[in-house]
Amino acid sequence: MTLARSETEARSVKSGGAQDGPGQAAAASLEQPGLMAGTPQKGSAVAALAASVLGFFIITIDVSGVNVALPAIGREFQGSLSGLQWVVDSYTLMFAALMLSAGSLSDRVGARRAYGWGLGVFTLASLACGAAPTLATLIAARVVQGVAAAAMVPSSLALIRQAFPEPSARARGVALWTVGGAVAIAAGPVLGGLLTTEWSWRAVFCLNAPAGIIGFLLLLRAARSPQGNTSFDLPGQVLAVLSLASLTFAVIEGGSDGLSPMVLAAIIGAVLAGVGFVIVEARGRAPMLPLELFRHRGVVVPAVAGFALNTAFYGGVFVLSLFFQEQRAQSAFSAGLMFAPMALITANFNYLSPRAVDRYGPRAVIVAGLLVGALACGGLLAVDISTPSWITALLMVPLGIGGALATPALTSLMLDSVAVERAGTAAALFNTSRQTGGAMSIAVFGALLARNFSSGMQESFVIAGSLLAVMALGTAVLLPRR
């Protein structure tokens, strides 16, 4: 599908109920006939959408909610800052590194089956996290969680792509999917802080068990997915894992140990594995990442912009969660409440995004979201220990709004730019880029905080804001006006 066609389809998106809260808006959308256009089995389509949204919610909350629980985890296990970084990055690293193969898996075995496998493993791994006796065990269970999450995300988007073949209906479905993630990102710190303060950090993980059961029940009502003949690219997958893992190790350990021989070896390994990955994908008969995808601006822009947005958001939540508890001595619940204003506003902006795309086009909405995020990072540079809590909470709101505006538009643009049989691969590429941005931001920002928390916090927001501003300019140049 060409970019021109995707832009035409994006302009056909119609949204309703934007004035309602996220739950009301979602319910209203599911009842609108437009959402069901082109879908012969309404109940099956709704079940597929609901399962996808729920899965994306629990996947995402295991980043944002866990961030607030990090100080409590560190106290129980007497872990260092680098150890706490691995609690987050062991999850996001495997999430990012395996998602491209997971996209191929989704296309090969069918989105419904791949999603079910991922959901089952994710639920069991979550229980293992909640019962972890040591920090090393927790990190190992987080690795398994990341593997399962990688299988779930591309298959969840492929489920939506298959359930809603009509572009405007699909855009509504994608908007609701992004609402699930946005609510988890924004509300995760509040929920994580409450559970950590009132019970234990372990409750943050155990919460996934009932959600996993509900997801399975919904998935049973979803229609079977078509299966393709996509091959598994083992060399490409191994090289992708080696490159990302080596790079993450180099940044995290380099922040505490400096440029040691082991860190230098990891940097060299990351570069060599990265070059090898590009060569294998260019020459392979069945690459997990067909390089011809990058010929489309509708693929390149979402991939790079998604990286920038997650760098700012995941990195910002990580830095601020530690700042509230380690520097301002707030409780986990109190720190989580600092994110409440952002949580209340973000979901509605996710649902407003398709409506804005319909009126102004994807280019304007994406650029606006990136610029709002960049301005938010600039505002957060003024935050220090003496800044009143209410001012800090308000300054965080635009960071959520920027991502909430841009992400649904980027997701729809990516899916509309490829044929249906490439939906899983395209979704995997988009989310690989996003999760890589999150993993790298936590590694880099954590290294900066380890040297000096105050200056490291400011440097982190300078990096995030600059990246968003540059990407806003690039998007304005690469995408046409409508």
Long-range contacts (C-beta under 8 A, 24 or more apart in sequence): 1-416, 1-417, 1-418, 1-419, 2-296, 2-417, 3-296, 3-297, 3-298, 3-417, 5-416, 6-298, 6-413, 6-416, 6-417, 7-298, 7-361, 7-362, 7-413, 7-480, 7-482, 9-167, 9-168, 9-171, 9-416, 10-167, 10-171, 10-357, 10-358, 10-361, 10-362, 10-409, 10-412, 10-413, 10-416, 11-357, 11-358, 11-361, 11-482, 12-167, 12-168, 12-358, 13-167, 13-168, 13-171, 13-172, 13-354, 13-355, 13-357, 13-358, 13-412, 14-168, 14-172, 14-354, 14-355, 14-358, 15-172, 15-175, 15-351, 15-352, 15-354, 15-355, 15-358, 17-351, 18-348, 18-351, 18-352, 18-355, 21-347, 21-348, 22-179, 22-183, 22-347, 22-348, 22-350, 22-351, 25-179, 25-347, 25-348, 25-351, 26-53, 26-176, 26-179, 26-351, 29-172, 29-175, 29-176, 29-351, 30-176, 32-172, 34-168, 34-169, 34-172, 35-164, 35-169, 35-172, 35-173, 36-164, 36-169, 37-164, 37-166, 37-168, 37-169, 38-164, 38-165, 38-166, 38-169, 39-163, 39-164, 39-165, 39-166, 39-169, 41-223, 43-221, 44-163, 44-221, 44-222, 44-223, 45-163, 45-164, 45-223, 47-218, 47-219, 47-220, 47-221, 47-222, 48-112, 48-159, 48-160, 48-162, 48-163, 48-218, 48-219, 48-222, 48-223, 49-159, 49-160, 49-163, 49-164, 49-173, 49-176, 49-177, 50-218, 51-115, 51-156, 51-159, 51-215, 51-218, 51-219, 51-222, 52-115, 52-156, 52-157, 52-159, 52-160, 52-177, 52-180, 53-176, 53-177, 53-179, 53-180, 54-180, 54-211, 54-214, 54-215, 54-218, 55-115, 55-118, 55-119, 55-122, 55-152, 55-153, 55-156, 55-215, 56-152, 56-153, 56-156, 56-177, 56-180, 56-181, 56-184, 57-180, 57-181, 57-183, 57-184, 57-211, 58-122, 58-126, 58-184, 58-207, 58-208, 58-211, 58-212, 58-215, 59-95, 59-122, 59-149, 59-152, 59-153, 59-181, 59-184, 60-180, 60-181, 60-184, 60-185, 60-188, 61-184, 61-185, 61-187, 61-188, 61-191, 61-192, 61-207, 62-91, 62-126, 62-145, 62-149, 62-204, 62-205, 62-208, 63-88, 63-91, 63-92, 63-185, 63-188, 63-314, 63-317, 63-438, 64-184, 64-185, 64-186, 64-187, 64-188, 64-189, 64-192, 64-314, 64-317, 65-184, 65-188, 65-189, 65-191, 65-192, 65-195, 65-204, 66-91, 66-188, 66-192, 66-201, 66-204, 66-205, 67-188, 67-189, 67-192, 67-317, 67-318, 67-321, 68-188, 68-189, 68-192, 68-193, 68-196, 68-321, 68-325, 68-332, 68-335, 68-336, 69-192, 69-193, 69-195, 69-196, 69-201, 69-204, 69-332, 70-321, 70-322, 71-322, 71-325, 71-326, 71-332, 72-196, 72-200, 72-201, 72-332, 73-135, 73-138, 73-201, 76-201, 77-134, 77-135, 77-138, 79-135, 80-256, 81-256, 81-446, 81-449, 81-450, 82-252, 82-253, 82-255, 82-256, 82-446, 82-450, 83-135, 83-139, 84-446, 85-252, 85-442, 85-443, 85-446, 86-139, 86-252, 87-135, 87-138, 87-139, 87-142, 88-318, 88-442, 89-248, 89-252, 89-439, 89-442, 89-443, 90-139, 90-140, 90-142, 90-143, 90-146, 91-142, 91-143, 91-145, 91-146, 91-149, 92-146, 92-314, 92-435, 92-438, 92-439, 92-442, 93-146, 93-244, 93-245, 93-248, 93-439, 94-143, 94-145, 94-146, 94-147, 94-149, 94-150, 94-241, 95-146, 95-149, 95-150, 95-153, 95-435, 95-439, 96-150, 96-244, 96-431, 96-432, 96-435, 96-436, 96-438, 96-439, 97-150, 97-240, 97-241, 97-244, 97-245, 97-432, 98-146, 98-147, 98-150, 98-151, 98-237, 98-240, 98-241, 99-150, 99-153, 99-154, 99-428, 99-431, 99-432, 99-435, 100-236, 100-237, 100-240, 100-288, 100-289, 100-425, 100-428, 100-429, 100-432, 101-150, 101-232, 101-233, 101-236, 101-237, 101-240, 101-288, 101-428, 102-150, 102-151, 102-152, 102-153, 102-154, 102-155, 102-424, 102-428, 103-154, 103-158, 103-288, 103-424, 103-425, 103-426, 103-427, 103-428, 103-429, 104-230, 104-231, 104-232, 104-233, 104-288, 104-424, 104-425, 104-428, 105-151, 105-155, 105-230, 105-232, 105-424, 106-151, 106-154, 106-155, 106-158, 106-424, 106-427, 106-428, 107-158, 107-228, 107-230, 107-421, 107-422, 107-423, 107-424, 107-425, 108-227, 108-228, 108-229, 108-230, 108-231, 108-232, 109-227, 110-224, 110-225, 110-226, 110-227, 111-155, 111-156, 111-158, 111-159, 111-162, 111-225, 111-424, 112-155, 112-159, 112-219, 112-222, 112-223, 112-224, 112-225, 113-225, 114-151, 114-154, 114-155, 114-424, 115-151, 115-152, 115-155, 115-156, 115-159, 115-219, 116-216, 116-219, 117-148, 117-151, 118-148, 118-149, 118-150, 118-151, 118-152, 118-155, 119-148, 119-152, 119-212, 119-215, 119-216, 119-219, 120-148, 120-212, 120-216, 121-147, 121-148, 121-151, 122-148, 122-149, 122-152, 122-208, 122-212, 123-208, 123-209, 123-211, 123-212, 123-213, 126-205, 126-206, 126-208, 126-209, 126-212, 127-205, 127-206, 127-208, 127-209, 129-202, 129-205, 130-202, 130-203, 130-204, 130-205, 130-206, 131-202, 132-202, 153-427, 153-428, 153-431, 154-424, 154-425, 154-427, 154-428, 154-431, 155-424, 156-427, 157-411, 157-415, 157-423, 157-424, 157-427, 157-431, 158-225, 158-423, 158-424, 158-427, 159-222, 159-225, 161-415, 161-420, 161-423, 161-427, 162-223, 162-225, 162-226, 162-420, 162-423, 163-222, 163-223, 165-420, 167-416, 170-412, 170-415, 170-416, 171-354, 171-357, 171-408, 171-412, 172-354, 174-354, 174-408, 174-411, 174-412, 174-415, 175-350, 175-351, 175-353, 175-354, 175-408, 175-412, 176-351, 177-411, 178-350, 178-353, 178-404, 178-407, 178-408, 178-411, 179-347, 179-350, 179-351, 181-407, 182-346, 182-347, 182-349, 182-350, 182-400, 182-403, 182-404, 182-407, 183-343, 183-346, 183-347, 185-313, 185-317, 185-346, 185-400, 185-403, 186-339, 186-342, 186-343, 186-346, 186-347, 186-400, 187-339, 187-340, 187-343, 188-317, 188-339, 189-317, 189-321, 189-335, 189-336, 189-338, 189-339, 189-343, 190-336, 190-337, 190-339, 190-340, 190-343, 191-336, 192-332, 192-336, 193-331, 193-332, 193-333, 193-334, 193-335, 193-336, 193-337, 194-333, 194-336, 196-332, 196-333, 197-331, 197-332, 197-333, 198-333, 201-332, 228-421, 230-286, 230-425, 231-285, 231-286, 232-286, 232-288, 233-280, 233-281, 233-284, 233-286, 233-287, 233-288, 235-280, 235-284, 236-277, 236-280, 236-281, 236-284, 236-287, 236-288, 236-289, 237-288, 239-273, 239-274, 239-276, 239-277, 239-280, 240-273, 240-277, 240-288, 242-269, 242-270, 242-273, 243-269, 243-270, 243-273, 243-274, 243-277, 244-270, 244-436, 244-439, 246-270, 246-273, 247-440, 248-439, 248-440, 248-443, 251-440, 251-443, 251-444, 251-447, 252-443, 252-446, 252-447, 254-447, 255-443, 255-446, 255-447, 255-448, 255-450, 255-451, 256-447, 256-450, 288-425, 289-425, 289-429, 290-425, 293-418, 293-422, 293-425, 293-426, 293-429, 296-417, 296-418, 297-478, 297-479, 298-413, 298-414, 298-416, 298-417, 299-414, 299-417, 299-418, 299-426, 299-429, 300-478, 301-366, 301-410, 301-413, 301-474, 301-475, 301-478, 301-479, 302-410, 302-411, 302-413, 302-414, 302-430, 302-433, 303-414, 303-429, 303-430, 303-433, 304-433, 304-471, 304-474, 305-366, 305-370, 305-406, 305-410, 305-471, 305-475, 306-407, 306-410, 306-430, 306-431, 306-433, 306-434, 306-437, 307-433, 307-434, 307-436, 307-437, 308-370, 308-437, 308-467, 308-468, 308-470, 308-471, 309-369, 309-370, 309-373, 309-402, 309-403, 309-406, 309-407, 309-410, 309-434, 309-437, 309-468, 310-434, 310-435, 310-437, 310-438, 310-441, 311-437, 311-438, 311-440, 311-441, 311-463, 311-464, 311-467, 312-373, 312-376, 312-377, 312-399, 312-402, 312-403, 312-441, 312-464, 312-465, 312-467, 312-468, 313-373, 313-399, 313-400, 313-403, 313-438, 314-437, 314-438, 314-441, 314-442, 315-438, 315-441, 315-442, 315-444, 315-445, 315-460, 315-464, 316-377, 316-380, 316-396, 316-399, 316-460, 316-461, 316-464, 318-441, 318-442, 318-445, 318-446, 319-445, 319-449, 319-457, 319-460, 319-461, 320-380, 320-396, 322-449, 322-453, 323-383, 323-453, 323-457, 326-453, 327-385, 327-453, 327-454, 328-385, 338-389, 338-392, 338-393, 338-396, 339-393, 339-396, 340-393, 341-393, 341-394, 341-396, 341-397, 342-393, 342-396, 342-397, 342-399, 342-400, 343-400, 345-397, 345-400, 345-401, 345-404, 346-400, 346-401, 346-403, 346-404, 347-404, 348-404, 349-400, 349-401, 349-404, 349-405, 350-404, 350-407, 350-408, 351-408, 352-405, 353-404, 353-405, 353-406, 353-407, 353-408, 353-409, 354-408, 354-409, 354-412, 356-405, 356-409, 357-408, 357-409, 357-412, 361-481, 361-482, 362-409, 362-412, 362-413, 362-479, 363-475, 363-476, 363-479, 363-480, 363-481, 363-482, 364-481, 365-405, 365-406, 365-409, 366-405, 366-406, 366-409, 366-410, 366-413, 366-475, 366-479, 367-472, 367-475, 367-476, 368-405, 368-406, 369-401, 369-402, 369-403, 369-404, 369-405, 369-406, 369-407, 369-409, 370-402, 370-406, 370-468, 370-469, 370-471, 370-472, 370-475, 371-402, 371-468, 371-469, 371-472, 372-398, 372-401, 372-402, 372-405, 373-398, 373-399, 373-401, 373-402, 373-403, 373-406, 373-464, 373-465, 373-468, 374-402, 374-465, 374-466, 374-468, 374-469, 374-472, 375-402, 375-465, 376-401, 376-402, 376-465, 377-461, 377-462, 377-464, 377-465, 377-468, 378-461, 378-465, 380-461, 381-458, 381-461, 381-462, 381-465, 383-457, 384-454, 402-468
